[in-house]
Amino acid sequence: MADLDITGGYDPDLDYFLPTLPENPDMRDSASIWFSDSKGRIGLPRFCIEAVASEWDNRGVEANIAFPNGRVLIGAGGYAPSPAKFVDGKAVTLNAGPLTFELVEPLRRWRMTFDGKAYETTVQRQIAGEVGGPERHVRITLDATMAVPPWSPGESAKLAADKTTSAAFGGVGGQRYEQLFRCTGTFEIVGEEVIEFDGPGLFIRRHGERHMGEFPGHCWQSALFPSGKAFGTSGFPPRADGTPAYNDAFLWDGEKKIYAKLIEGPWMTKIVPHDGPVDLVFETEHGERVAIKGRTYNSTFIAKGNPMFGDWTQDGEHQVVNLPFHQGDAIYEWDGETTFGMIERSYPADKMER
């Protein structure tokens, strides 16, 4: 373990942000963090900045805060950026209003801060399609140390040549990778007790063009266990005509990455925001079956036609979701070991149970 290369051979320069306005109006620069408190008190199921060249000074923020009792805070919207911080001539921050991501050490350490407004609601109100609520002032600091080498969906040699994989990358957005971490930090809703936390999380770095098109739904899950084992998976639901849909996964045994595919996954035919089954079964590249049990723990939800990024607009249009969207934390169990991890799903509304 002492000789583990946490960079996984990835180019450290990929972590730096675009230093100036890109010439391509469709170019995006983006960072996201998911976090799960080790004590289960709070979850941050996606804090994200989307910076699009066509509106470089109007950036989208998604900031979701979820509690196991169903309480939810949403700090989404469109914001102007602050000037980027540079180190050795390279941009190490991406900012939009209250949210800032800062690169401390490429592929090893990140910092995130949030200091701004978030409206209060519940996941049940979100499922009913309601948006808005009383405002709260939220402050968060999070310092993350990467614990697993990066993973790019489609990086395995077998999937790299697969047409279903290449087609999927129009949605994920060009160069993209994710990396599991452990972190410490503080969480405060002004007027309430400050929470000092630690726990696992997932960092996502993405830049390039992104064209969602006819999105068929998806399931994306990832988790880091106390022993150091981990998994990640991303895929689209089975196609009606029986042809293969995009499906990718990896398992991390603490020392090496094992590529896999998802045999059974929790497609969102029904939304159960707390204690709903989200089990997975993988088949590894070596033909072995691996089962990981999961239950939803806390959740946020975006009803079809509602915005993911609040009042943020591109070309004068709000960025609404075309499918019901679930983002949250789950409790995962693998060989008797448990942890909190992330889950994000979408699915056609007309195929979901009411």
N, C-alpha and C positions, 0 to 999 in steps of 0.2 A: 504493500500500500504506500510505502514511503516514496516509491519511484513512480507513482501514478501521475501521468501527464493529464492534468485536469482540462487542458486546452483541447485534447483529442485531435491534435494536428490541425485545428482550425487557424486561419490567419488572424492574429490579434487585431489587425487594422480594421477588420469587419465590425468591431465594437464601436469605433469612432463614428460620430454623427457627421452628416453632410455639412460642410463648413459654410457654404453659401447657397443662395437660391439656385436650384437646378434649372437648366435650360428646358428640359422636357417637362411640360406642364402636368403630365400624369405621374411624375416621379413622387414617391412617398418616402418619408423617413418616420420610423415608428419604434416605440419601445413599450413593453407591457410587463407588469408584474402581477402575479397571483400569490397570495399569502394565506397560510392557515395557522392560527394560534395553536401552540402545542397543548394548551389547556382547553381549547374549544370555546373560548369566550367570544371571539370575533373571527371573521374571515374577510379578506379583501379579494373577492372574485373578479378580478381584472381592473387594474389601474393602467390606463393607456393614453398615449398621445399619438395622434395622427397628424403629421405635417405634410400637406400636399402642395406641390410647387405652384399650382395655379392660384392658391390662396395661402401663400407662405406666411403671411402675418395674421391669419385667422385659422387657428388650429383646433382640432377636435379633442376633447377630453372625455373619457369614460372613467368614472371613479365609483365603484360599487362597494358598499360595506354591508355585510350580512351578519345577523345574530341568530343563534339557534332557536330563539323564541319567535322568529318570524319578522322581527324588526329589521328594516332596511333603510339605509341612507344612500342617496344618489347625488354625486357631485359632478354631473355631466354638463357640457356646454362648449361653446366656441370662445376661444381666448386668444389674445395677442401674446406673442412670445417676449421674454426678456432676452437681452443680448447673450449669446452663447459664451461659455467659458472655454478658453483655449489653453492647452498645455503642450509645449513643444510644437506649436503651430497646428495642433489638431483639436477639433471641437470635442469636448468631453461632456457637454450638457445638452439636453433637449428639454425645452421648457414651454409651457402653455399655461398662462394665468397662475393658478394655485399649485400646479403639479410640475415637479422637476425630477428628471433622471440624471444622475451624474456617474460617469465612468471613473472608478478609482484605480483599477488595474485591469487591463484587458483580459477577458475570459476568466476572471478570478473574483473581482469585487465590484459591487455596484452600491449606490446610495439612492434612495428615493425620498422625497419630501412632499408633503401636501399641506397647504395652509389656506383654507378657504371655506366657502359655503357648500352645504349639501342639504337637500330637502329630505324630510323624514316620511317614510311610508311603511307598508308591510308587503310581504311577498304575495299575500292573498289579494290585496288591492291591485298589485301589478298583474296578477293572473286575470283579474277582472277587467284589465285594460286601463285602469286609472293611472294618471301621471300627476306628480306634484304633491306638495305637502308643506308643512311648516319648515322654515329654514333653521339649520343648526350650523355652528362654526366648528370645523373639524381640523385638528392638527395631527399629522403623522410624520414620524421619522423612521426609516427602515434601512438597516445596513446589512447587505447580503454578501455571503461568501459562497462561491460556487462549490458544489459537492460532487457533481457528476459531469463528465465531459459533455459538450454540446451534442445535440441531435437535430438533424435536418430531415423532416419527412421526405422520403425518396432517396436518401443518401446510399442505401444499400445498392450494390451493383445490379442485383436482380430487378429492383424497382426503377433504377435510373433509366433503363431502356423500355419501361412499360408506358404505353401511350396513355393509360388511365392516370398514371402519375403525373406525366407532363401536363395533361389537361387540368389536373387539380391545382397546379401552381398558378394558374390565372387567379384563383381565389385567395391563396395564401399570400401572394404578393412578392414575387421575385425572390431575392436572397432572404432566406428566413431560417433561423435556428432557435432552439429553445434549450435552456440549461437549468437544471434543478439546483436549489441552493438551501442553505440554512441561514437564519438571520436573527437579529435582535432589533428592538426598537421600542417606540412609545406610540400610544394611541390616545387621543383626547377628544372628547366632545365637550366644548367649553361649557362649564357649569356642572360637569360630571367628573367622576374620579378618573385620574390618569391611569391607563393600563400600560404596564411594562410587559413586553411580550418577547417570546422567542418561538421559533418553529420553522417548518419547511415551506418552500415556495418554488415558484417557477418564473424564470425570466425569459422574455421573448424579444429578440432583436430582428427587425425586418426593414428592408428598404428595397424599393423597386416599384414597378407598376402593379396595380391591383385591379382586376376586372372580375367582379363577382358573377355576372351573367345570370343564367338560370341555376341558382344554387339548389341542390336537391335535398338539403339537410345534411347534418354531420354529427359526429360524436368524437369528442376530444377529451382525453383523460390522462393524468400524469400524477405520480406520487413518489416521494422519497421516504424510505423506511429508516427507523433508528439504526439498524445494522449497517446501513449504507446501500442496501439493495434498492432498486428503483425500476420504474417502468414508464413508458409513454406510448400513447397510441392516438392515431388520427385517421378518420375515414368517413366515407359516405355510405348511406344505407344501400342495401341490395337493390339492384335495378329490377323493374317489373319484367323486363324481357329476359332476365336471367344472365345477362352478360356481366362480366366482372366490374365492380365499382372500386374506386380508389380505396385502399386499405393498407395501412402501414403501422408498424409498432417496433419497439425495442424493449428488451429487458436488460437490466444492469445487475450483475451478480456481485458487485463491489470491486471488481477488477477489470472486467471486460464487457463490451456491448454485444448482445445477442439479438440478431434481427428476427422479427416474427410477423405474423399476421393475425388479425382478430377473427376468431371463429364465431364467437358469440359476443354480442355487445348490447348495451342498454339503449337502443334507439328510442327516441322520446315519443312513443305512441301514447304515453300518459305522463302527466307531470305530478309527481309527489314530492313536494319541496323539502320534506323532512322524513327520514327513515324509509325512503323508497328504494327498491332494489336497483343497483347499478353494477351488477356482476359482469366479469369479463372472463373469456376463455381464449387463450392464445395458442397458436401452433408455431413453434420456433423453426428456424432454418434447419435444425437438426431433426425435425419431425416429432419433437416432444410436445405434449400438451401441458399448459400451465394455467391454473385457475386462480383468479383473484376475486375475492368477494368484495362488494361495495354497497354502502347505504348512503343516501343523501343525508347531509347534516344541516347545512343552511343553504339558502338559495336566494337568488334574485331572478326576475323574469321580465321579459319584454314581449308584450303582446304584438301580434302581427299588425303592422302599420304604425307602430309607435317608434319614437326615435331612440337610437342607441347612444347618441352623443348630445342629448338635450337640444338646445337651440342652435347648435352648429349647423351651418348651411354650406353647401358647395354649389356654385352657380345659382344661388338663390333658392336651393331646394334643401329641405331637411333630410338627414340621412336616416330614413326609417328602415326597419327590418321587414323583409318580405315573408319571413317564416317566424313562428313563435320561437323564442330564444331563451334558453335556460343557462345561467352561470352560477356556480356555487362551489361549496366544499362537500367532500364525501369522506366517510371513514372507510378505509380499505384494509383488508386482511389478506396476508399472503404467508402461507406456512406458519400460521399461528401468531404472526407479528402484525401489529396494527399501526396505522398512521392516518393523518389527515392529508388529503390531496385535492387537486382541482378537478372540476368537470364542467364542460361546456357542450351544449347540445342544441340542435334545431331540427324541426321536422314540419312537414306540411300540415297546416291546421286541419284540413279536411280528412286527414288520416289519423288524427288523434282522438282518443276516447274522451268524451265529455264527462 
